[in-house]
Amino acid sequence: MSPAKARLIQILLESAIPLLGFYLWDWNLYFILLFYMMDMLADESITTLKARDIVKVGRAQWSNTVYWIFASLISMIIAFGAIHFALFWMNSQMDFKAELIRFWTYKELGLEQGYLLLPLVIFAAYQKYKMEFKRTKAYLKIELFGLYLAQLMSYVMIVVFTMLLLAIAALFHPDEQFFVLAIVIVIALYKSPLFSKPKRK
């Protein structure tokens, strides 16, 4: 199977999980966002592995890489904060801690779903890393700057999109289904080949 086909299948599967969750498993909007934030954490970890591979072949220094890792982590935290700010603005009564526990302990197939979803997200991210980065030896072509620029821009896009949805919520008051579909569709499009990859030499 070609990397492009594998990537398309992965995008479809990643989109199917939150949709099935919303329509069949009683997931709410926050549950779906938690699933995507779990995916973001996995992606951030994989980006660190990619940076390590680039350093290993002598195309970057750890002294510089550490700054990029730190900047990326801070950007991810800001993105998480923007998401929670928007949710709190939309529903000031939401108990995030209680919802997080409910998300993790919700039972599916007799097992708490957190123990199903976390390994699934990690496995999918690692398989993508092996297929698109290790197997193609992309670490010999992709620059560290390009790698982390793409990562930082993804967090900027998340904050911008979150603020856009917040504005829509304030002006038009759509139902939860609108936000779920908008988030799933936009994320699927963003992960598709329509968007450029990190710069290569």
N, C-alpha and C positions, 0 to 999 in steps of 0.2 A: 504494500500500500504506500502511495506517495505521501510525503509530508503534508501536501495541500489537502488531500482527502482525509488524512488522519486529523488534521486541524479542524476541518469542517465538521467531522463527526463529533469531535470533542466539544465544539461550540454548540452543536445541537443538543448534546447530552447535558451540558452545563445549563442550557436554557430550559431544558425539559424538567430538571429537578425543581427549580422554584415554581414553575407553572403547575406541576403536579402537586407540589406542596400547598399552593394557594387553593387549587380547585378540589383536591382530594384529601389532603392531610390536615386541613384546618390551620395552615400557616397564615399569619398576618403579615403586614408589610415589614414590620421589624424583623420577623423571622427570615424573610427573604433577604433583607439587607445584611443580617448576620451571616447568612450563607455566603453572600458575596464578599463580606469583610473577611471571612475565613479564607476565601479564595485569594484575596489580596495579601493576606499574611503568608500564604503558601508561595505566592508569586514573588513576594519580597525576599523570602528565603532562597528561592531558586535564582533570583538575580544576584544574590551574594555568591552562590555557587558559580555562576557564570563569570563574575568578577574574579573569583579565585582562579578559574581556568585561564583567564586572560593574563593574570599575573604570573601563573605557572610557566607560560611560554615566553615570558619576558617582554610582554607588550604593555606592561604597566607596573607601577611600584605600589607595594602595600601602603606606603606612607600617604600616597594620593588616594588610594582606593578607600581607605578608612573614612576620609572626609566625604566621599560620595555615598558611602553606606550610611553615615550619620545623617546627611542631608536627606536621603531617601526615607529613612525611618521617621525623621521629623515631619516630612511632607505627608507620609502615610498617617501619622497621628493627627495632623491638621485635617486631613480628609475625613478621618473617623469622627473628629470633633464637629466638623461641618454637618455630617450626616445626623449625628445625635442632636445638634442644635436645631436642625430643621424638624426632626421628629418631635422634639420637645415643644417647639413653637406650634406644631400642628395638634399636639395632644399633651398639654402640660401635666396631665394626671398619669402619664405613663411611668411605670416603675421599671427602669431599664434592668436592674439587677434581677427582679422577679421574672421578667420576660426572658432574660438570658438563661436563667435556670430552667424555665419552662421549655425553651427552645432545645436545650441540651437533653433534658430528661423526657421529652415527648417520646412515647414508645411507638415504634413501628416494627412490625414482625417480631414483637416480643422483646425487642432490645431498644434501649435508649438511643434516639437517633444521633446524638452527638458522637457516639462510638461507631456509628456507621458512616456519617458524613465526613468527619475529620480524616480518617484513613483514605476515603475515596477522593477527597480534594487533594491531599498530599500525593497520592498515587498518580492522579491525573496530571498534576503539575510536574512531577518528576518524569513521567513518561514523555511529556511534551519537551522537557529539557533534554532528555536523552535523544529524542528523535530529531528535534529541530536545531539543537546546539551541539551536542557531543558527536552524534553520528555524522553531521555535515561539517564538523570541525570549524564551526562558525567562530570559535575563539581565535582563530588565525586571521579573521577578516574584520570582525566587529571591534570598533574602538570602545574603550572604557567610557569615554565621554558620550558617545552615541548610545551606549547601553543605558546609562543612567539618565541621560536627557529624555529618552523615551519613557523611562519609569517616572521621572518627575513630572513630565507632561501629562501622564495618565492621572496623576493625583490632582493636577491643576484642572483637568477636564472633569474629574469627579466633583470638585468643589463648585465649579461653574455650573455643571448640570444640576447639582443639589440646590443651588440658589435659584436656578431657573424653575425647578419644580416647586420650590417654596413660593416663588412669585405666582405661579399658576394656582397653587393652593389658596393663596390669599385673595386672588382676583376672581377665580371661577369655582372654587370649592368642589372639585371633582371627587368621585368616590375612590375607594382604595384600589379597586380593580384598574383604574386608569393609571395610577402610579406604578402598580406591579407590571403591567404590560409595557409602559414606557421604559421602565428600568431594564427589563429583560431584553427588549428589542434594541435599545441603544447600546447596551453592553455587548450583545451579540454582534452588532454592526461594528463596534469599536474593535473587537477582537478579530474581526474578519480580515482577509487580505486587502480590503479596500484601503486600509491605513498603512502608511509606510513603516518599514522595519528600521532598526538602528542603522546608522551610517556605517558603511564598510569602506575599507581602503581599496 
